[in-house]
Amino acid sequence: MRYVRPVLEVRGVYPLDRGDVDGQKSILGGVKADFLLHNRLRPYGDFLVGRGAVRYASPGYQVGNVIYELSTTNVYSFGGGFDHDLTPRLGLRLDAQVQRWGYAPTASGNMYPTLVTVGLVYRLGFDRPHRQ
């Protein structure tokens, strides 16, 4: 389609502070679909898959007789947001993701963190010529 551009995406999360309960780190990759509806404002949707680790704060997270200190699992993430171009290579991003992490100390055995982020995007410019 003329107004949809598929993109490969890789993103990672690393906690600077483990917090009071846990710290989550992950590396995810997958597909993103940019919807080219406006010149500077581009909504998108994505689906990412990867690995994640949860390190629980000392002395661990106790459920019954089991103390969880570290768990690693596959992570599935889907979401979307929009990019607002400031220049041809630099933009602002508002993003929301819902993730599914397995092997969690919950009744279902899964946890579903929701992330909302604001950030800067830098494009390498492979798909369009550099403008002076």
Backbone as XML, in Angstrom:
<?xml version="1.0"?>
<chain id="A" units="angstrom">
  <residue number="1" name="MET">
    <atom name="N" x="0.843" y="-1.186" z="0.000"/>
    <atom name="CA" x="0.000" y="0.000" z="0.000"/>
    <atom name="C" x="0.885" y="1.244" z="0.000"/>
  </residue>
  <residue number="2" name="ARG">
    <atom name="N" x="0.368" y="2.258" z="-0.590"/>
    <atom name="CA" x="1.116" y="3.501" z="-0.755"/>
    <atom name="C" x="1.302" y="4.270" z="0.553"/>
  </residue>
  <residue number="3" name="TYR">
    <atom name="N" x="0.380" y="4.149" z="1.484"/>
    <atom name="CA" x="0.419" y="4.937" z="2.718"/>
    <atom name="C" x="0.898" y="4.161" z="3.942"/>
  </residue>
  <residue number="4" name="VAL">
    <atom name="N" x="1.405" y="2.950" z="3.729"/>
    <atom name="CA" x="1.928" y="2.149" z="4.824"/>
    <atom name="C" x="3.363" y="1.745" z="4.490"/>
  </residue>
  <residue number="5" name="ARG">
    <atom name="N" x="4.277" y="1.968" z="5.439"/>
    <atom name="CA" x="5.678" y="1.598" z="5.226"/>
    <atom name="C" x="6.084" y="0.614" z="6.319"/>
  </residue>
  <residue number="6" name="PRO">
    <atom name="N" x="6.439" y="-0.634" z="5.935"/>
    <atom name="CA" x="6.922" y="-1.588" z="6.934"/>
    <atom name="C" x="8.361" y="-1.245" z="7.343"/>
  </residue>
  <residue number="7" name="VAL">
    <atom name="N" x="8.644" y="-1.409" z="8.639"/>
    <atom name="CA" x="9.958" y="-1.078" z="9.188"/>
    <atom name="C" x="10.364" y="-2.182" z="10.152"/>
  </residue>
  <residue number="8" name="LEU">
    <atom name="N" x="11.643" y="-2.592" z="10.125"/>
    <atom name="CA" x="12.169" y="-3.488" z="11.146"/>
    <atom name="C" x="12.620" y="-2.633" z="12.321"/>
  </residue>
  <residue number="9" name="GLU">
    <atom name="N" x="12.314" y="-3.085" z="13.535"/>
    <atom name="CA" x="12.631" y="-2.280" z="14.708"/>
    <atom name="C" x="13.272" y="-3.150" z="15.782"/>
  </residue>
  <residue number="10" name="VAL">
    <atom name="N" x="14.259" y="-2.588" z="16.466"/>
    <atom name="CA" x="14.896" y="-3.221" z="17.616"/>
    <atom name="C" x="14.894" y="-2.197" z="18.738"/>
  </residue>
  <residue number="11" name="ARG">
    <atom name="N" x="14.509" y="-2.621" z="19.927"/>
    <atom name="CA" x="14.552" y="-1.724" z="21.087"/>
    <atom name="C" x="14.899" y="-2.510" z="22.336"/>
  </residue>
  <residue number="12" name="GLY">
    <atom name="N" x="15.545" y="-1.819" z="23.248"/>
    <atom name="CA" x="15.944" y="-2.437" z="24.498"/>
    <atom name="C" x="15.588" y="-1.549" z="25.666"/>
  </residue>
  <residue number="13" name="VAL">
    <atom name="N" x="15.443" y="-2.175" z="26.823"/>
    <atom name="CA" x="15.143" y="-1.458" z="28.060"/>
    <atom name="C" x="16.124" y="-1.952" z="29.116"/>
  </residue>
  <residue number="14" name="TYR">
    <atom name="N" x="16.753" y="-1.009" z="29.823"/>
    <atom name="CA" x="17.660" y="-1.360" z="30.898"/>
    <atom name="C" x="17.349" y="-0.457" z="32.087"/>
  </residue>
  <residue number="15" name="PRO">
    <atom name="N" x="17.064" y="-1.024" z="33.269"/>
    <atom name="CA" x="16.694" y="-0.187" z="34.417"/>
    <atom name="C" x="17.909" y="0.507" z="35.034"/>
  </residue>
  <residue number="16" name="LEU">
    <atom name="N" x="17.770" y="1.782" z="35.303"/>
    <atom name="CA" x="18.814" y="2.504" z="36.022"/>
    <atom name="C" x="18.661" y="2.315" z="37.527"/>
  </residue>
  <residue number="17" name="ASP">
    <atom name="N" x="17.431" y="2.019" z="37.963"/>
    <atom name="CA" x="17.131" y="1.790" z="39.370"/>
    <atom name="C" x="16.177" y="0.608" z="39.441"/>
  </residue>
  <residue number="18" name="ARG">
    <atom name="N" x="16.460" y="-0.373" z="40.284"/>
    <atom name="CA" x="15.599" y="-1.551" z="40.383"/>
    <atom name="C" x="14.268" y="-1.273" z="41.055"/>
  </residue>
  <residue number="19" name="GLY">
    <atom name="N" x="14.131" y="-0.155" z="41.716"/>
    <atom name="CA" x="12.872" y="0.149" z="42.365"/>
    <atom name="C" x="12.703" y="-0.642" z="43.650"/>
  </residue>
  <residue number="20" name="ASP">
    <atom name="N" x="11.502" y="-0.601" z="44.206"/>
    <atom name="CA" x="11.224" y="-1.274" z="45.472"/>
    <atom name="C" x="10.895" y="-2.751" z="45.295"/>
  </residue>
  <residue number="21" name="VAL">
    <atom name="N" x="10.426" y="-3.142" z="44.091"/>
    <atom name="CA" x="9.999" y="-4.527" z="43.871"/>
    <atom name="C" x="10.901" y="-5.244" z="42.877"/>
  </residue>
  <residue number="22" name="ASP">
    <atom name="N" x="11.112" y="-4.659" z="41.687"/>
    <atom name="CA" x="11.910" y="-5.351" z="40.670"/>
    <atom name="C" x="12.467" y="-4.367" z="39.648"/>
  </residue>
  <residue number="23" name="GLY">
    <atom name="N" x="13.379" y="-4.884" z="38.824"/>
    <atom name="CA" x="13.913" y="-4.163" z="37.682"/>
    <atom name="C" x="13.798" y="-5.051" z="36.464"/>
  </residue>
  <residue number="24" name="GLN">
    <atom name="N" x="13.267" y="-4.529" z="35.378"/>
    <atom name="CA" x="13.058" y="-5.317" z="34.171"/>
    <atom name="C" x="13.974" y="-4.818" z="33.071"/>
  </residue>
  <residue number="25" name="LYS">
    <atom name="N" x="14.658" y="-5.760" z="32.397"/>
    <atom name="CA" x="15.438" y="-5.398" z="31.227"/>
    <atom name="C" x="15.045" y="-6.343" z="30.097"/>
  </residue>
  <residue number="26" name="SER">
    <atom name="N" x="15.105" y="-5.821" z="28.868"/>
    <atom name="CA" x="14.679" y="-6.630" z="27.730"/>
    <atom name="C" x="15.338" y="-6.134" z="26.448"/>
  </residue>
  <residue number="27" name="ILE">
    <atom name="N" x="15.398" y="-7.011" z="25.465"/>
    <atom name="CA" x="15.780" y="-6.671" z="24.101"/>
    <atom name="C" x="14.730" y="-7.299" z="23.192"/>
  </residue>
  <residue number="28" name="LEU">
    <atom name="N" x="14.102" y="-6.462" z="22.369"/>
    <atom name="CA" x="12.987" y="-6.897" z="21.528"/>
    <atom name="C" x="13.227" y="-6.472" z="20.088"/>
  </residue>
  <residue number="29" name="GLY">
    <atom name="N" x="12.703" y="-7.237" z="19.163"/>
    <atom name="CA" x="12.767" y="-6.889" z="17.748"/>
    <atom name="C" x="11.488" y="-7.329" z="17.066"/>
  </residue>
  <residue number="30" name="GLY">
    <atom name="N" x="11.168" y="-6.678" z="15.959"/>
    <atom name="CA" x="9.962" y="-7.061" z="15.244"/>
    <atom name="C" x="9.634" y="-6.100" z="14.124"/>
  </residue>
  <residue number="31" name="VAL">
    <atom name="N" x="8.360" y="-6.037" z="13.810"/>
    <atom name="CA" x="7.903" y="-5.220" z="12.689"/>
    <atom name="C" x="7.088" y="-4.041" z="13.192"/>
  </residue>
  <residue number="32" name="LYS">
    <atom name="N" x="7.224" y="-2.952" z="12.467"/>
    <atom name="CA" x="6.478" y="-1.730" z="12.747"/>
    <atom name="C" x="5.873" y="-1.273" z="11.429"/>
  </residue>
  <residue number="33" name="ALA">
    <atom name="N" x="4.654" y="-0.790" z="11.455"/>
    <atom name="CA" x="3.996" y="-0.258" z="10.261"/>
    <atom name="C" x="3.779" y="1.237" z="10.454"/>
  </residue>
  <residue number="34" name="ASP">
    <atom name="N" x="4.506" y="2.039" z="9.677"/>
    <atom name="CA" x="4.309" y="3.496" z="9.675"/>
    <atom name="C" x="3.158" y="3.818" z="8.743"/>
  </residue>
  <residue number="35" name="PHE">
    <atom name="N" x="2.222" y="4.623" z="9.204"/>
    <atom name="CA" x="1.103" y="5.069" z="8.375"/>
    <atom name="C" x="1.407" y="6.491" z="7.913"/>
  </residue>
  <residue number="36" name="LEU">
    <atom name="N" x="1.683" y="6.639" z="6.631"/>
    <atom name="CA" x="2.142" y="7.911" z="6.068"/>
    <atom name="C" x="0.938" y="8.768" z="5.674"/>
  </residue>
  <residue number="37" name="LEU">
    <atom name="N" x="0.246" y="9.287" z="6.673"/>
    <atom name="CA" x="-0.984" y="10.042" z="6.439"/>
    <atom name="C" x="-0.750" y="11.543" z="6.414"/>
  </residue>
  <residue number="38" name="HIS">
    <atom name="N" x="0.306" y="11.996" z="7.057"/>
    <atom name="CA" x="0.570" y="13.431" z="7.173"/>
    <atom name="C" x="2.055" y="13.642" z="6.950"/>
  </residue>
  <residue number="39" name="ASN">
    <atom name="N" x="2.429" y="14.815" z="6.517"/>
    <atom name="CA" x="3.820" y="15.095" z="6.201"/>
    <atom name="C" x="4.740" y="14.992" z="7.406"/>
  </residue>
  <residue number="40" name="ARG">
    <atom name="N" x="4.343" y="15.506" z="8.566"/>
    <atom name="CA" x="5.223" y="15.533" z="9.732"/>
    <atom name="C" x="4.749" y="14.662" z="10.891"/>
  </residue>
  <residue number="41" name="LEU">
    <atom name="N" x="3.499" y="14.251" z="10.905"/>
    <atom name="CA" x="2.940" y="13.454" z="11.994"/>
    <atom name="C" x="2.608" y="12.068" z="11.457"/>
  </residue>
  <residue number="42" name="ARG">
    <atom name="N" x="3.307" y="11.035" z="11.976"/>
    <atom name="CA" x="3.141" y="9.682" z="11.441"/>
    <atom name="C" x="2.746" y="8.704" z="12.538"/>
  </residue>
  <residue number="43" name="PRO">
    <atom name="N" x="1.506" y="8.232" z="12.571"/>
    <atom name="CA" x="1.132" y="7.178" z="13.520"/>
    <atom name="C" x="1.730" y="5.835" z="13.080"/>
  </residue>
  <residue number="44" name="TYR">
    <atom name="N" x="1.871" y="4.922" z="14.031"/>
    <atom name="CA" x="2.407" y="3.598" z="13.714"/>
    <atom name="C" x="1.854" y="2.577" z="14.690"/>
  </residue>
  <residue number="45" name="GLY">
    <atom name="N" x="1.971" y="1.324" z="14.308"/>
    <atom name="CA" x="1.668" y="0.191" z="15.170"/>
    <atom name="C" x="2.809" y="-0.797" z="15.066"/>
  </residue>
  <residue number="46" name="ASP">
    <atom name="N" x="3.065" y="-1.574" z="16.130"/>
    <atom name="CA" x="4.170" y="-2.517" z="16.079"/>
    <atom name="C" x="3.886" y="-3.777" z="16.876"/>
  </residue>
  <residue number="47" name="PHE">
    <atom name="N" x="4.623" y="-4.828" z="16.526"/>
    <atom name="CA" x="4.611" y="-6.090" z="17.258"/>
    <atom name="C" x="6.055" y="-6.539" z="17.410"/>
  </residue>
  <residue number="48" name="LEU">
    <atom name="N" x="6.496" y="-6.745" z="18.657"/>
    <atom name="CA" x="7.885" y="-7.067" z="18.947"/>
    <atom name="C" x="7.964" y="-8.333" z="19.804"/>
  </residue>
  <residue number="49" name="VAL">
    <atom name="N" x="9.038" y="-9.090" z="19.631"/>
    <atom name="CA" x="9.275" y="-10.324" z="20.375"/>
    <atom name="C" x="10.731" y="-10.335" z="20.810"/>
  </residue>
  <residue number="50" name="GLY">
    <atom name="N" x="11.014" y="-10.854" z="21.991"/>
    <atom name="CA" x="12.399" y="-10.951" z="22.435"/>
    <atom name="C" x="12.510" y="-11.640" z="23.774"/>
  </residue>
  <residue number="51" name="ARG">
    <atom name="N" x="13.606" y="-11.328" z="24.482"/>
    <atom name="CA" x="13.874" y="-11.916" z="25.787"/>
    <atom name="C" x="13.921" y="-10.831" z="26.841"/>
  </residue>
  <residue number="52" name="GLY">
    <atom name="N" x="13.537" y="-11.203" z="28.041"/>
    <atom name="CA" x="13.570" y="-10.259" z="29.140"/>
    <atom name="C" x="13.987" y="-10.940" z="30.428"/>
  </residue>
  <residue number="53" name="ALA">
    <atom name="N" x="14.459" y="-10.130" z="31.362"/>
    <atom name="CA" x="14.854" y="-10.628" z="32.681"/>
    <atom name="C" x="14.276" y="-9.704" z="33.740"/>
  </residue>
  <residue number="54" name="VAL">
    <atom name="N" x="13.800" y="-10.293" z="34.812"/>
    <atom name="CA" x="13.302" y="-9.542" z="35.961"/>
    <atom name="C" x="14.187" y="-9.901" z="37.146"/>
  </residue>
  <residue number="55" name="ARG">
    <atom name="N" x="14.833" y="-8.902" z="37.718"/>
    <atom name="CA" x="15.625" y="-9.096" z="38.933"/>
    <atom name="C" x="14.857" y="-8.437" z="40.075"/>
  </residue>
  <residue number="56" name="TYR">
    <atom name="N" x="14.484" y="-9.249" z="41.058"/>
    <atom name="CA" x="13.690" y="-8.768" z="42.182"/>
    <atom name="C" x="14.596" y="-8.140" z="43.232"/>
  </residue>
  <residue number="57" name="ALA">
    <atom name="N" x="14.094" y="-7.103" z="43.887"/>
    <atom name="CA" x="14.857" y="-6.383" z="44.909"/>
    <atom name="C" x="15.195" y="-7.335" z="46.058"/>
  </residue>
  <residue number="58" name="SER">
    <atom name="N" x="16.314" y="-7.090" z="46.709"/>
    <atom name="CA" x="16.778" y="-7.914" z="47.813"/>
    <atom name="C" x="15.782" y="-7.855" z="48.974"/>
  </residue>
  <residue number="59" name="PRO">
    <atom name="N" x="15.431" y="-8.941" z="49.567"/>
    <atom name="CA" x="15.996" y="-10.280" z="49.509"/>
    <atom name="C" x="15.263" y="-11.191" z="48.527"/>
  </residue>
  <residue number="60" name="GLY">
    <atom name="N" x="14.578" y="-10.653" z="47.561"/>
    <atom name="CA" x="13.790" y="-11.439" z="46.620"/>
    <atom name="C" x="12.306" y="-11.203" z="46.856"/>
  </residue>
  <residue number="61" name="TYR">
    <atom name="N" x="11.489" y="-11.804" z="46.003"/>
    <atom name="CA" x="10.034" y="-11.650" z="46.098"/>
    <atom name="C" x="9.471" y="-13.005" z="46.492"/>
  </residue>
  <residue number="62" name="GLN">
    <atom name="N" x="8.858" y="-13.102" z="47.665"/>
    <atom name="CA" x="8.402" y="-14.380" z="48.186"/>
    <atom name="C" x="6.934" y="-14.601" z="47.872"/>
  </residue>
  <residue number="63" name="VAL">
    <atom name="N" x="6.667" y="-15.801" z="47.328"/>
    <atom name="CA" x="5.297" y="-16.276" z="47.095"/>
    <atom name="C" x="5.235" y="-17.682" z="47.686"/>
  </residue>
  <residue number="64" name="GLY">
    <atom name="N" x="4.506" y="-17.824" z="48.772"/>
    <atom name="CA" x="4.470" y="-19.120" z="49.462"/>
    <atom name="C" x="5.846" y="-19.453" z="50.005"/>
  </residue>
  <residue number="65" name="ASN">
    <atom name="N" x="6.345" y="-20.650" z="49.662"/>
    <atom name="CA" x="7.674" y="-21.083" z="50.103"/>
    <atom name="C" x="8.769" y="-20.775" z="49.088"/>
  </residue>
  <residue number="66" name="VAL">
    <atom name="N" x="8.429" y="-20.133" z="47.974"/>
    <atom name="CA" x="9.390" y="-19.856" z="46.903"/>
    <atom name="C" x="9.807" y="-18.393" z="46.955"/>
  </residue>
  <residue number="67" name="ILE">
    <atom name="N" x="11.119" y="-18.150" z="46.858"/>
    <atom name="CA" x="11.643" y="-16.784" z="46.794"/>
    <atom name="C" x="12.200" y="-16.565" z="45.392"/>
  </residue>
  <residue number="68" name="TYR">
    <atom name="N" x="11.630" y="-15.594" z="44.678"/>
    <atom name="CA" x="12.082" y="-15.257" z="43.336"/>
    <atom name="C" x="13.167" y="-14.190" z="43.432"/>
  </residue>
  <residue number="69" name="GLU">
    <atom name="N" x="14.342" y="-14.465" z="42.847"/>
    <atom name="CA" x="15.414" y="-13.481" z="42.772"/>
    <atom name="C" x="15.612" y="-12.988" z="41.345"/>
  </residue>
  <residue number="70" name="LEU">
    <atom name="N" x="15.505" y="-13.902" z="40.369"/>
    <atom name="CA" x="15.701" y="-13.574" z="38.964"/>
    <atom name="C" x="14.875" y="-14.526" z="38.122"/>
  </residue>
  <residue number="71" name="SER">
    <atom name="N" x="14.207" y="-13.997" z="37.123"/>
    <atom name="CA" x="13.522" y="-14.859" z="36.163"/>
    <atom name="C" x="13.760" y="-14.297" z="34.765"/>
  </residue>
  <residue number="72" name="THR">
    <atom name="N" x="13.960" y="-15.204" z="33.808"/>
    <atom name="CA" x="14.112" y="-14.819" z="32.404"/>
    <atom name="C" x="13.005" y="-15.483" z="31.602"/>
  </residue>
  <residue number="73" name="THR">
    <atom name="N" x="12.553" y="-14.807" z="30.555"/>
    <atom name="CA" x="11.407" y="-15.296" z="29.812"/>
    <atom name="C" x="11.353" y="-14.671" z="28.429"/>
  </residue>
  <residue number="74" name="ASN">
    <atom name="N" x="10.533" y="-15.245" z="27.572"/>
    <atom name="CA" x="10.201" y="-14.597" z="26.310"/>
    <atom name="C" x="9.258" y="-13.441" z="26.604"/>
  </residue>
  <residue number="75" name="VAL">
    <atom name="N" x="9.373" y="-12.372" z="25.814"/>
    <atom name="CA" x="8.527" y="-11.190" z="25.975"/>
    <atom name="C" x="7.838" y="-10.921" z="24.653"/>
  </residue>
  <residue number="76" name="TYR">
    <atom name="N" x="6.526" y="-10.695" z="24.710"/>
    <atom name="CA" x="5.733" y="-10.314" z="23.539"/>
    <atom name="C" x="5.176" y="-8.924" z="23.808"/>
  </residue>
  <residue number="77" name="SER">
    <atom name="N" x="5.343" y="-8.027" z="22.846"/>
    <atom name="CA" x="4.949" y="-6.631" z="23.049"/>
    <atom name="C" x="4.201" y="-6.133" z="21.818"/>
  </residue>
  <residue number="78" name="PHE">
    <atom name="N" x="3.074" y="-5.476" z="22.039"/>
    <atom name="CA" x="2.387" y="-4.826" z="20.931"/>
    <atom name="C" x="1.931" y="-3.450" z="21.377"/>
  </residue>
  <residue number="79" name="GLY">
    <atom name="N" x="1.839" y="-2.558" z="20.421"/>
    <atom name="CA" x="1.449" y="-1.199" z="20.763"/>
    <atom name="C" x="1.508" y="-0.278" z="19.575"/>
  </residue>
  <residue number="80" name="GLY">
    <atom name="N" x="1.681" y="0.989" z="19.872"/>
    <atom name="CA" x="1.726" y="1.983" z="18.810"/>
    <atom name="C" x="1.962" y="3.357" z="19.377"/>
  </residue>
  <residue number="81" name="GLY">
    <atom name="N" x="1.896" y="4.330" z="18.500"/>
    <atom name="CA" x="2.126" y="5.699" z="18.895"/>
    <atom name="C" x="2.237" y="6.573" z="17.671"/>
  </residue>
  <residue number="82" name="PHE">
    <atom name="N" x="2.993" y="7.648" z="17.807"/>
    <atom name="CA" x="3.235" y="8.485" z="16.637"/>
    <atom name="C" x="4.576" y="9.185" z="16.749"/>
  </residue>
  <residue number="83" name="ASP">
    <atom name="N" x="5.141" y="9.459" z="15.582"/>
    <atom name="CA" x="6.362" y="10.245" z="15.458"/>
    <atom name="C" x="5.991" y="11.593" z="14.879"/>
  </residue>
  <residue number="84" name="HIS">
    <atom name="N" x="6.588" y="12.641" z="15.418"/>
    <atom name="CA" x="6.406" y="13.992" z="14.899"/>
    <atom name="C" x="7.773" y="14.486" z="14.440"/>
  </residue>
  <residue number="85" name="ASP">
    <atom name="N" x="7.943" y="14.680" z="13.123"/>
    <atom name="CA" x="9.228" y="15.086" z="12.571"/>
    <atom name="C" x="9.535" y="16.539" z="12.888"/>
  </residue>
  <residue number="86" name="LEU">
    <atom name="N" x="10.716" y="16.766" z="13.443"/>
    <atom name="CA" x="11.217" y="18.124" z="13.659"/>
    <atom name="C" x="12.102" y="18.540" z="12.478"/>
  </residue>
  <residue number="87" name="THR">
    <atom name="N" x="12.911" y="17.593" z="11.993"/>
    <atom name="CA" x="13.744" y="17.751" z="10.800"/>
    <atom name="C" x="13.617" y="16.445" z="10.022"/>
  </residue>
  <residue number="88" name="PRO">
    <atom name="N" x="14.219" y="16.344" z="8.828"/>
    <atom name="CA" x="14.149" y="15.063" z="8.104"/>
    <atom name="C" x="14.762" y="13.889" z="8.862"/>
  </residue>
  <residue number="89" name="ARG">
    <atom name="N" x="15.679" y="14.141" z="9.808"/>
    <atom name="CA" x="16.333" y="13.055" z="10.537"/>
    <atom name="C" x="15.967" y="12.973" z="12.016"/>
  </residue>
  <residue number="90" name="LEU">
    <atom name="N" x="15.419" y="14.014" z="12.596"/>
    <atom name="CA" x="15.152" y="14.063" z="14.030"/>
    <atom name="C" x="13.667" y="14.254" z="14.288"/>
  </residue>
  <residue number="91" name="GLY">
    <atom name="N" x="13.136" y="13.494" z="15.253"/>
    <atom name="CA" x="11.723" y="13.603" z="15.578"/>
    <atom name="C" x="11.440" y="13.303" z="17.041"/>
  </residue>
  <residue number="92" name="LEU">
    <atom name="N" x="10.229" y="13.617" z="17.448"/>
    <atom name="CA" x="9.724" y="13.269" z="18.779"/>
    <atom name="C" x="8.846" y="12.037" z="18.646"/>
  </residue>
  <residue number="93" name="ARG">
    <atom name="N" x="8.852" y="11.182" z="19.670"/>
    <atom name="CA" x="8.032" y="9.968" z="19.642"/>
    <atom name="C" x="7.238" y="9.850" z="20.929"/>
  </residue>
  <residue number="94" name="LEU">
    <atom name="N" x="5.943" y="9.531" z="20.790"/>
    <atom name="CA" x="5.078" y="9.156" z="21.897"/>
    <atom name="C" x="4.677" y="7.717" z="21.630"/>
  </residue>
  <residue number="95" name="ASP">
    <atom name="N" x="4.939" y="6.823" z="22.585"/>
    <atom name="CA" x="4.784" y="5.392" z="22.353"/>
    <atom name="C" x="4.098" y="4.737" z="23.542"/>
  </residue>
  <residue number="96" name="ALA">
    <atom name="N" x="3.249" y="3.754" z="23.265"/>
    <atom name="CA" x="2.606" y="2.946" z="24.307"/>
    <atom name="C" x="2.717" y="1.475" z="23.911"/>
  </residue>
  <residue number="97" name="GLN">
    <atom name="N" x="3.091" y="0.637" z="24.864"/>
    <atom name="CA" x="3.256" y="-0.793" z="24.629"/>
    <atom name="C" x="2.587" y="-1.575" z="25.750"/>
  </residue>
  <residue number="98" name="VAL">
    <atom name="N" x="1.983" y="-2.697" z="25.390"/>
    <atom name="CA" x="1.491" y="-3.669" z="26.360"/>
    <atom name="C" x="2.311" y="-4.927" z="26.123"/>
  </residue>
  <residue number="99" name="GLN">
    <atom name="N" x="2.914" y="-5.450" z="27.199"/>
    <atom name="CA" x="3.788" y="-6.601" z="27.073"/>
    <atom name="C" x="3.249" y="-7.785" z="27.857"/>
  </residue>
  <residue number="100" name="ARG">
    <atom name="N" x="3.670" y="-8.985" z="27.423"/>
    <atom name="CA" x="3.352" y="-10.214" z="28.163"/>
    <atom name="C" x="4.663" y="-10.887" z="28.516"/>
  </residue>
  <residue number="101" name="TRP">
    <atom name="N" x="4.919" y="-10.980" z="29.820"/>
    <atom name="CA" x="6.093" y="-11.667" z="30.348"/>
    <atom name="C" x="5.623" y="-12.938" z="31.044"/>
  </residue>
  <residue number="102" name="GLY">
    <atom name="N" x="6.259" y="-14.067" z="30.808"/>
    <atom name="CA" x="5.922" y="-15.322" z="31.475"/>
    <atom name="C" x="6.771" y="-15.513" z="32.721"/>
  </residue>
  <residue number="103" name="TYR">
    <atom name="N" x="6.577" y="-16.631" z="33.392"/>
    <atom name="CA" x="7.331" y="-17.022" z="34.587"/>
    <atom name="C" x="7.311" y="-15.948" z="35.668"/>
  </residue>
  <residue number="104" name="ALA">
    <atom name="N" x="6.152" y="-15.377" z="35.917"/>
    <atom name="CA" x="6.014" y="-14.328" z="36.938"/>
    <atom name="C" x="5.347" y="-14.907" z="38.182"/>
  </residue>
  <residue number="105" name="PRO">
    <atom name="N" x="5.658" y="-14.344" z="39.335"/>
    <atom name="CA" x="5.039" y="-14.821" z="40.580"/>
    <atom name="C" x="3.622" y="-14.275" z="40.749"/>
  </residue>
  <residue number="106" name="THR">
    <atom name="N" x="2.752" y="-14.611" z="39.811"/>
    <atom name="CA" x="1.341" y="-14.214" z="39.851"/>
    <atom name="C" x="0.485" y="-15.466" z="39.717"/>
  </residue>
  <residue number="107" name="ALA">
    <atom name="N" x="-0.804" y="-15.334" z="39.951"/>
    <atom name="CA" x="-1.709" y="-16.489" z="39.859"/>
    <atom name="C" x="-1.722" y="-17.082" z="38.450"/>
  </residue>
  <residue number="108" name="SER">
    <atom name="N" x="-1.642" y="-16.230" z="37.408"/>
    <atom name="CA" x="-1.667" y="-16.717" z="36.025"/>
    <atom name="C" x="-0.292" y="-17.174" z="35.547"/>
  </residue>
  <residue number="109" name="GLY">
    <atom name="N" x="0.779" y="-16.793" z="36.266"/>
    <atom name="CA" x="2.131" y="-17.117" z="35.827"/>
    <atom name="C" x="2.683" y="-16.121" z="34.822"/>
  </residue>
  <residue number="110" name="ASN">
    <atom name="N" x="1.919" y="-15.081" z="34.527"/>
    <atom name="CA" x="2.333" y="-14.045" z="33.578"/>
    <atom name="C" x="2.207" y="-12.673" z="34.220"/>
  </residue>
  <residue number="111" name="MET">
    <atom name="N" x="2.941" y="-11.711" z="33.681"/>
    <atom name="CA" x="2.698" y="-10.323" z="34.062"/>
    <atom name="C" x="2.563" y="-9.511" z="32.778"/>
  </residue>
  <residue number="112" name="TYR">
    <atom name="N" x="1.794" y="-8.431" z="32.867"/>
    <atom name="CA" x="1.447" y="-7.620" z="31.708"/>
    <atom name="C" x="1.788" y="-6.153" z="31.966"/>
  </residue>
  <residue number="113" name="PRO">
    <atom name="N" x="3.081" y="-5.797" z="31.901"/>
    <atom name="CA" x="3.428" y="-4.383" z="32.109"/>
    <atom name="C" x="2.964" y="-3.527" z="30.934"/>
  </residue>
  <residue number="114" name="THR">
    <atom name="N" x="2.590" y="-2.301" z="31.241"/>
    <atom name="CA" x="2.212" y="-1.312" z="30.229"/>
    <atom name="C" x="3.220" y="-0.179" z="30.316"/>
  </residue>
  <residue number="115" name="LEU">
    <atom name="N" x="3.813" y="0.166" z="29.172"/>
    <atom name="CA" x="4.836" y="1.206" z="29.123"/>
    <atom name="C" x="4.346" y="2.354" z="28.261"/>
  </residue>
  <residue number="116" name="VAL">
    <atom name="N" x="4.501" y="3.562" z="28.752"/>
    <atom name="CA" x="4.234" y="4.770" z="27.967"/>
    <atom name="C" x="5.514" y="5.593" z="28.011"/>
  </residue>
  <residue number="117" name="THR">
    <atom name="N" x="6.059" y="5.920" z="26.833"/>
    <atom name="CA" x="7.329" y="6.629" z="26.773"/>
    <atom name="C" x="7.255" y="7.808" z="25.819"/>
  </residue>
  <residue number="118" name="VAL">
    <atom name="N" x="8.100" y="8.785" z="26.082"/>
    <atom name="CA" x="8.307" y="9.929" z="25.195"/>
    <atom name="C" x="9.798" y="9.965" z="24.921"/>
  </residue>
  <residue number="119" name="GLY">
    <atom name="N" x="10.174" y="10.151" z="23.656"/>
    <atom name="CA" x="11.590" y="10.141" z="23.347"/>
    <atom name="C" x="11.932" y="10.854" z="22.066"/>
  </residue>
  <residue number="120" name="LEU">
    <atom name="N" x="13.226" y="10.871" z="21.761"/>
    <atom name="CA" x="13.740" y="11.421" z="20.517"/>
    <atom name="C" x="14.053" y="10.279" z="19.562"/>
  </residue>
  <residue number="121" name="VAL">
    <atom name="N" x="13.825" y="10.513" z="18.279"/>
    <atom name="CA" x="14.121" y="9.525" z="17.239"/>
    <atom name="C" x="15.132" y="10.148" z="16.294"/>
  </residue>
  <residue number="122" name="TYR">
    <atom name="N" x="16.190" y="9.391" z="15.977"/>
    <atom name="CA" x="17.143" y="9.823" z="14.969"/>
    <atom name="C" x="17.130" y="8.800" z="13.851"/>
  </residue>
  <residue number="123" name="ARG">
    <atom name="N" x="16.892" y="9.243" z="12.634"/>
    <atom name="CA" x="16.847" y="8.364" z="11.467"/>
    <atom name="C" x="18.173" y="8.446" z="10.726"/>
  </residue>
  <residue number="124" name="LEU">
    <atom name="N" x="18.684" y="7.294" z="10.333"/>
    <atom name="CA" x="19.949" y="7.252" z="9.632"/>
    <atom name="C" x="19.845" y="7.796" z="8.208"/>
  </residue>
  <residue number="125" name="GLY">
    <atom name="N" x="18.657" y="7.821" z="7.632"/>
    <atom name="CA" x="18.468" y="8.442" z="6.327"/>
    <atom name="C" x="18.778" y="7.564" z="5.141"/>
  </residue>
  <residue number="126" name="PHE">
    <atom name="N" x="18.661" y="6.245" z="5.277"/>
    <atom name="CA" x="18.902" y="5.356" z="4.150"/>
    <atom name="C" x="17.809" y="5.450" z="3.090"/>
  </residue>
  <residue number="127" name="ASP">
    <atom name="N" x="16.600" y="5.799" z="3.508"/>
    <atom name="CA" x="15.468" y="5.777" z="2.585"/>
    <atom name="C" x="15.242" y="7.082" z="1.837"/>
  </residue>
  <residue number="128" name="ARG">
    <atom name="N" x="15.969" y="8.139" z="2.152"/>
    <atom name="CA" x="15.795" y="9.400" z="1.445"/>
    <atom name="C" x="17.124" y="10.160" z="1.411"/>
  </residue>
  <residue number="129" name="PRO">
    <atom name="N" x="17.333" y="10.948" z="0.363"/>
    <atom name="CA" x="18.600" y="11.672" z="0.262"/>
    <atom name="C" x="18.704" y="12.734" z="1.354"/>
  </residue>
  <residue number="130" name="HIS">
    <atom name="N" x="19.938" y="12.992" z="1.768"/>
    <atom name="CA" x="20.201" y="14.001" z="2.785"/>
    <atom name="C" x="19.986" y="15.388" z="2.192"/>
  </residue>
  <residue number="131" name="ARG">
    <atom name="N" x="19.247" y="16.222" z="2.911"/>
    <atom name="CA" x="18.990" y="17.592" z="2.457"/>
    <atom name="C" x="19.938" y="18.535" z="3.166"/>
  </residue>
  <residue number="132" name="GLN">
    <atom name="N" x="20.458" y="19.489" z="2.446"/>
    <atom name="CA" x="21.368" y="20.485" z="3.027"/>
    <atom name="C" x="20.590" y="21.677" z="3.526"/>
  </residue>
</chain>
